[in-house]
Amino acid sequence: MGQGRTADESRNRQRAQRRGHFAERFAALSLQLRGWRILKRRYKTKAGEIDLIAKRGKTVAFIEVKARRTLDAAMEAVTPSSQRRIVKAAKIFVAEHPKAAFFTLRFDVVIVRPWRWPEWIRNAFEARD
């Protein structure tokens, strides 16, 4: 199985990845229906990955998507280290797209829970140097 994983661990990981990709698509759809344009999905940098980057008007949002059963579990999953990773990746995005610096930049979280419309937490955290 690669890297010493058992078959069950590999299946669980694949299932989690599928659930995460579905959550990202569902979150993107909910944002688009609210008038946001998705600029990037799964934006990868050497610093890490941002699930979604979206724009509406003069705002660019860097969005972490979490698929969890509860709101608390989702917010706990957005750890200080994941916030730092997202902020570093956002700085790389702005460096690659200099016009983005003229927009209001913020960090949001979209929570996807079973049988519910995605919950959008605007300004969920701030960039800290």
Kinemage of the C-alpha trace (Angstrom):
@kinemage 1
@onewidth
@group {chain A} dominant
@subgroup {mainchain}
@vectorlist {calphas} color= white
{ca met a 1} P 0.000 0.000 0.000
{ca gly a 2} L 2.493 2.874 -0.163
{ca gln a 3} L 4.126 4.322 2.922
{ca gly a 4} L 3.177 1.416 5.185
{ca arg a 5} L -0.580 2.013 5.204
{ca thr a 6} L -3.017 -0.810 5.606
{ca ala a 7} L -5.775 -1.353 3.047
{ca asp a 8} L -8.357 0.052 5.489
{ca glu a 9} L -6.292 3.189 6.091
{ca ser a 10} L -5.934 3.728 2.350
{ca arg a 11} L -9.688 3.309 1.786
{ca asn a 12} L -10.468 5.699 4.639
{ca arg a 13} L -8.049 8.267 3.240
{ca gln a 14} L -9.571 7.979 -0.249
{ca arg a 15} L -13.065 8.328 1.223
{ca ala a 16} L -11.986 11.434 3.144
{ca gln a 17} L -10.449 12.932 -0.010
{ca arg a 18} L -13.657 12.327 -1.978
{ca arg a 19} L -15.704 13.897 0.821
{ca gly a 20} L -13.349 16.887 0.874
{ca his a 21} L -13.503 17.390 -2.900
{ca phe a 22} L -17.308 17.183 -2.810
{ca ala a 23} L -17.367 19.754 0.012
{ca glu a 24} L -15.146 22.104 -2.030
{ca arg a 25} L -17.420 21.813 -5.079
{ca phe a 26} L -20.530 22.365 -2.940
{ca ala a 27} L -18.936 25.366 -1.201
{ca ala a 28} L -17.910 26.858 -4.568
{ca leu a 29} L -21.451 26.436 -5.896
{ca ser a 30} L -22.932 28.150 -2.827
{ca leu a 31} L -20.540 31.080 -3.284
{ca gln a 32} L -21.280 31.359 -7.006
{ca leu a 33} L -25.005 31.471 -6.283
{ca arg a 34} L -24.274 34.453 -4.012
{ca gly a 35} L -22.496 36.287 -6.823
{ca trp a 36} L -18.886 35.316 -6.111
{ca arg a 37} L -16.515 34.359 -8.905
{ca ile a 38} L -14.193 31.467 -8.149
{ca leu a 39} L -10.679 32.484 -9.200
{ca lys a 40} L -8.839 29.345 -8.072
{ca arg a 41} L -9.688 25.921 -6.693
{ca arg a 42} L -7.099 24.000 -4.711
{ca tyr a 43} L -4.464 26.679 -5.270
{ca lys a 44} L -1.143 24.980 -4.513
{ca thr a 45} L 2.054 26.769 -3.495
{ca lys a 46} L 5.278 25.743 -1.822
{ca ala a 47} L 3.775 27.114 1.412
{ca gly a 48} L 0.599 25.052 1.178
{ca glu a 49} L -2.815 24.944 -0.438
{ca ile a 50} L -5.855 27.216 -0.391
{ca asp a 51} L -9.122 25.407 -1.065
{ca leu a 52} L -10.863 28.303 -2.845
{ca ile a 53} L -10.005 31.843 -3.845
{ca ala a 54} L -13.064 33.886 -4.733
{ca lys a 55} L -13.760 37.480 -5.780
{ca arg a 56} L -16.771 39.719 -5.580
{ca gly a 57} L -16.571 43.430 -6.167
{ca lys a 58} L -13.416 44.720 -4.512
{ca thr a 59} L -12.999 41.751 -2.164
{ca val a 60} L -10.857 38.662 -2.613
{ca ala a 61} L -11.510 35.873 -0.114
{ca phe a 62} L -9.116 33.037 0.642
{ca ile a 63} L -11.392 30.229 1.749
{ca glu a 64} L -10.735 27.102 3.769
{ca val a 65} L -13.461 24.468 3.319
{ca lys a 66} L -14.144 22.003 6.125
{ca ala a 67} L -16.508 19.047 5.907
{ca arg a 68} L -17.440 18.109 9.451
{ca arg a 69} L -20.515 16.951 11.351
{ca thr a 70} L -20.588 19.982 13.668
{ca leu a 71} L -19.708 23.646 13.507
{ca asp a 72} L -17.377 23.300 16.498
{ca ala a 73} L -15.498 20.371 14.942
{ca ala a 74} L -15.057 22.332 11.724
{ca met a 75} L -13.731 25.447 13.445
{ca glu a 76} L -11.370 23.367 15.611
{ca ala a 77} L -9.963 21.868 12.407
{ca val a 78} L -8.845 25.341 11.272
{ca thr a 79} L -5.800 25.292 13.521
{ca pro a 80} L -3.305 28.113 14.017
{ca ser a 81} L -0.807 26.192 11.866
{ca ser a 82} L -3.338 25.774 9.033
{ca gln a 83} L -4.135 29.490 9.296
{ca arg a 84} L -0.424 30.326 8.949
{ca arg a 85} L -0.186 28.010 5.931
{ca ile a 86} L -3.169 29.696 4.266
{ca val a 87} L -1.798 33.186 4.985
{ca lys a 88} L 1.598 32.266 3.486
{ca ala a 89} L -0.080 30.818 0.395
{ca ala a 90} L -2.241 33.953 0.103
{ca lys a 91} L 0.888 36.134 0.152
{ca ile a 92} L 2.278 34.066 -2.714
{ca phe a 93} L -1.001 34.515 -4.632
{ca val a 94} L -0.839 38.300 -4.154
{ca ala a 95} L 2.823 38.334 -5.251
{ca glu a 96} L 1.848 36.424 -8.410
{ca his a 97} L -1.233 38.612 -8.992
{ca pro a 98} L -0.155 42.140 -7.953
{ca lys a 99} L -3.562 43.682 -8.739
{ca ala a 100} L -4.993 41.650 -5.851
{ca ala a 101} L -3.130 43.958 -3.440
{ca phe a 102} L -5.618 46.714 -4.337
{ca phe a 103} L -8.545 44.590 -3.136
{ca thr a 104} L -9.814 43.957 0.359
{ca leu a 105} L -8.308 40.590 1.294
{ca arg a 106} L -9.877 38.336 3.873
{ca phe a 107} L -9.790 34.797 5.209
{ca asp a 108} L -13.057 32.891 5.346
{ca val a 109} L -14.116 29.373 6.282
{ca val a 110} L -16.978 27.484 4.642
{ca ile a 111} L -18.330 24.586 6.657
{ca val a 112} L -20.113 21.766 4.896
{ca arg a 113} L -22.218 19.605 7.208
{ca pro a 114} L -24.426 16.673 6.258
{ca trp a 115} L -27.821 17.625 4.831
{ca arg a 116} L -27.290 21.363 5.258
{ca trp a 117} L -26.456 24.287 3.059
{ca pro a 118} L -22.793 25.345 3.493
{ca glu a 119} L -22.215 27.768 6.347
{ca trp a 120} L -19.970 30.677 5.498
{ca ile a 121} L -17.856 32.285 8.232
{ca arg a 122} L -16.562 35.588 6.897
{ca asn a 123} L -13.322 36.976 8.346
{ca ala a 124} L -12.837 33.739 10.251
{ca phe a 125} L -9.250 34.681 11.035
{ca glu a 126} L -6.726 37.414 10.326
{ca ala a 127} L -3.302 37.404 8.742
{ca arg a 128} L -0.644 37.679 11.416
{ca asp a 129} L 3.021 38.294 10.689
